[in-house]
Amino acid sequence: MSDDAAGATEWAVPGQVGVGPWTGPWPADPRYDPELLAHGDRRNVVDHYRYWRREAVVADLATRAHPFHVAIENFGHDHNIGTVVRTANAFAAAAVHVVGRRRWNRRGAMVTDRYQTLHHHEAVAGLAEFAREHGLAVVAVDNTAGSVPLETAELPRECVLLFGQEGPGLTPEAREAADLLVSIAQFGSTRSINAGVAAGVTMHTWVRQHADLGEAW
């Protein structure tokens, strides 16, 4: 497989995930995994990382990480956390923080949690302390009184994007810890949108404002 192949490898054979065993002489680069070279790579990774060892992928992602973090409250085993982790990985968030319950359903993460830096905080106070120590503004997302429209807000480059759990939204402690409270414009009958969707919309807003799009795959 060469890096200049046209399009993603999945496009070559409909329904096929990943690539088969490496053809030709094996690369000498230590980032490559002999097991994957021998048997193929069916992981959910972009072609740039095909056949790479997991540790090598994690190390390279660290060099590409954006200076925003994502946090989500987990006081009711929110099923959206996996989706948030997967999206944070796609947008190269520096880390994902789970506030509240440590355990969460990883199915929605589609194995991206293996490559994403994860932190756990028992309460919002722990997240707020982390943010202060690392010079990160806390941007809470909720459609409550006093929020600023995300569509017109200027998001801080170095920040934590904080989301509440599905249903009740942010806790009072989360809103109190926020440096900025933003909301997503809605035009239909529903009171709120899915927490995983809200996280994706907000992360993409950060990308549009701050990311170097030339670095996208």
Beta strands, then each sheet from edge to edge (+ up, - down):
strand 1: 68-74
strand 2: 95-100
strand 3: 118-121
strand 4: 137-141
strand 5: 148-149
strand 6: 159-163
strand 7: 180-183
sheet 1: 3+ 2+ 1+ 6+ 4+ 7+ 5+
end
